[in-house]
Structures are given as C-alpha cells and as structure tokens.
Amino acid sequence: MRYYIYKESKQTGIVRYWNRREGMWSKWFSNDCYYDTERGVNRIYKKLTKNMGLNDVIGWQAMERVTA
C-alpha cells in the first residue's frame, strides 16, 4: 500500500497534496507525494495538523499499488 496526505480548503474546495521531498503543499500529485508506510504518513500528518488553519481539512488516504 502507498499513502498520501491531502489538504482541502472549505472555502474554495481546492485540494493540495503534501510533497514530502520539498516539504510543502503542491497543486500536482506526483511520486514525491507518496509514503510507503502507514507509520511514516502518520508521523508527518500529526506534525501538519498542529499548524492547520480553521478553514482547512487535512487527511490521509491509502492507495493500492497496481501490479501487472
């Protein structure tokens, strides 16, 4: 499984993805947004929720890997 962190604005509905390599929110979803472990995504998620705004919703989701 792979995981990613997202942020959605309640006012505008715009979704951003946490780019772990750059350490900032990104409009584009790329390979730098993936976490390989649930432990890793939870560690960063807890840090990000400490400084979240009132109009933002932050969460994380799992993605299944597609194998051919």
N, C-alpha and C positions, 0 to 999 in steps of 0.2 A: 504494500500500500504506500501511496505517497500522499502528503498532506500539504495544504496551503492556508495562509492567513489572508482574510479579506476585511475590508472596511467599507461600509455603505453609509452614505450621508442621508439622514432622514429628510433634510430639506430638499436636496436636489436628486436623490436617488442614484448618484454616481458611485460606482463600485471601484475601489482601488485594491491592489494586491501588494503584499509586503515582499519587497525584493531583498532577500537575505544577504546577498553579496554586496549590494550598495548601501544597505541599511536605511532604506527609505521607501515610501509608498510609490507605486508605479501604476500608470494607466494600463499598461500592457502586461499580459500574463506571459511569462517566459519560463525557461528552465531554472532560472535563478530564484523563482518563487516557490519551488518545491522543497519540502523537508522529507527525509527518508524515514524518520522515526516519529512516533507519537510523543515521545519524551522531548525531542528537540522542538517540535512545534508548540508544545505546552509551555516550555521554558520561555520562549520568545513571546508567546501570547500573554503570559502573565505580566511581563515587562511592559508590553504595549497597552494593556488595559489600565495600568496605573495612571497613564497620562492621556486618557481618551477624553474627547470633548463631549458636551451634553447632547449634541445632535448627531453623534456617530454611533453606529452599531458595528462592533468588531467581533469576528468569529473565525472559526477554522473548520475546514471540511476535509474529508478523505477522498482520494481518487484512486480507483483501481487501475493497476497497470494493465495495459493491453499487450498481450504477447501473441505473436503469430505462429 
